[in-house]
Amino acid sequence: MARRKSSAETDSAAPSFEDALAGLESIVEAMEHEQLPLEELVACYEKGSALLDRCESILQSARGRIELITLRHQNVLEPSSLFHTEDSPEPLAPSGFPDDSDDDDDDIRLF
């Protein structure tokens, strides 16, 4: 009787995000710059589509994990602690940093 692959074995056979992305990039490069016969183009397209699905699946999983971590972090912090602390008399911006709205410069700040 044939032995079924466990999920650990299946996951190890699937490429990592980086490997799938590199494979996808090489397929696109070959399809764009090489004179491939139609049959090879179709095979490349099929393989590229599978790699793209793998990348999207990994990204969706990562998004879900990040959302879960964010939700856990938000539940640990008291909502009022996001806007002011005992040490700081002025409210903090939602990012946890003091509000820089008094600055006259037009710099874009990410953090």
C-alpha positions as CSV (number, residue, x, y, z in Angstrom):
1,M,0.0,0.0,0.0
2,A,1.3,3.5,-0.9
3,R,2.3,5.7,2.0
4,R,0.7,9.1,2.2
5,K,3.0,12.1,2.6
6,S,2.7,13.9,5.9
7,S,2.1,17.7,5.9
8,A,5.7,18.2,7.0
9,E,6.9,16.2,4.0
10,T,4.6,18.1,1.7
11,D,5.7,21.5,3.0
12,S,9.4,20.6,2.6
13,A,8.7,19.7,-1.1
14,A,7.1,23.0,-1.7
15,P,9.5,25.9,-2.5
16,S,10.1,28.7,-0.1
17,F,8.8,32.1,-1.0
18,E,12.3,33.2,-2.1
19,D,12.8,30.1,-4.2
20,A,9.4,30.4,-5.8
21,L,9.9,34.1,-6.6
22,A,13.4,33.4,-8.1
23,G,11.9,30.6,-10.2
24,L,9.1,32.9,-11.4
25,E,11.5,35.6,-12.3
26,S,13.7,33.2,-14.3
27,I,10.6,31.9,-16.1
28,V,9.5,35.4,-17.0
29,E,13.0,36.3,-18.2
30,A,13.1,33.2,-20.4
31,M,9.6,33.8,-21.8
32,E,10.5,37.4,-22.6
33,H,13.9,37.0,-24.1
34,E,14.2,33.6,-25.6
35,Q,12.7,32.1,-28.7
36,L,10.9,29.2,-27.1
37,P,8.6,26.8,-29.0
38,L,4.9,27.1,-28.2
39,E,4.9,23.9,-26.2
40,E,7.7,25.2,-23.9
41,L,6.0,28.5,-23.5
42,V,2.8,26.8,-22.4
43,A,4.8,24.6,-19.9
44,C,6.6,27.7,-18.6
45,Y,3.3,29.5,-18.2
46,E,1.9,26.6,-16.3
47,K,4.9,26.3,-14.0
48,G,4.9,30.1,-13.5
49,S,1.3,30.1,-12.6
50,A,1.9,27.4,-9.9
51,L,4.8,29.4,-8.5
52,L,2.7,32.5,-8.5
53,D,0.0,30.7,-6.5
54,R,2.6,29.5,-4.1
55,C,3.9,33.0,-3.6
56,E,0.4,34.4,-3.1
57,S,-0.4,31.6,-0.6
58,I,2.8,32.3,1.5
59,L,2.0,36.1,1.4
60,Q,-1.6,35.5,2.5
61,S,-0.4,33.3,5.4
62,A,2.2,36.0,6.4
63,R,-0.5,38.7,6.3
64,G,-2.7,36.6,8.6
65,R,0.1,36.0,11.0
66,I,0.9,39.7,11.1
67,E,-2.8,40.6,11.7
68,L,-2.9,38.1,14.6
69,I,0.2,39.4,16.2
70,T,-1.1,43.0,15.8
71,L,-4.4,42.0,17.4
72,R,-2.7,40.2,20.3
73,H,-0.5,43.3,20.8
74,Q,-3.5,45.6,20.8
75,N,-5.3,43.5,23.4
76,V,-2.2,43.6,25.7
77,L,-2.0,47.4,25.6
78,E,-4.8,49.4,27.3
79,P,-6.4,51.6,24.7
80,S,-5.8,54.7,26.9
81,S,-2.1,53.9,27.0
82,L,-1.8,54.5,23.3
83,F,-2.6,58.2,23.7
84,H,-0.9,59.3,26.9
85,T,1.4,58.1,29.5
86,E,2.1,59.1,33.1
87,D,5.5,60.5,32.1
88,S,4.2,62.5,29.2
89,P,1.6,65.2,29.9
90,E,0.8,65.6,26.2
91,P,-1.1,62.9,24.3
92,L,0.9,60.6,22.0
93,A,-0.1,60.0,18.4
94,P,-1.6,56.6,17.7
95,S,1.8,55.3,16.6
96,G,3.1,55.8,20.2
97,F,5.3,58.7,19.3
98,P,4.7,62.3,20.3
99,D,2.6,64.3,17.8
100,D,4.8,66.3,15.5
101,S,2.1,68.5,14.1
102,D,3.9,71.6,15.5
103,D,6.7,71.0,13.0
104,D,6.7,73.5,10.2
105,D,8.7,71.3,7.8
106,D,6.9,69.3,5.2
107,D,8.9,66.1,5.6
108,I,7.1,62.8,5.3
109,R,7.7,60.7,8.4
110,L,7.1,57.0,8.4
111,F,8.0,56.4,12.0
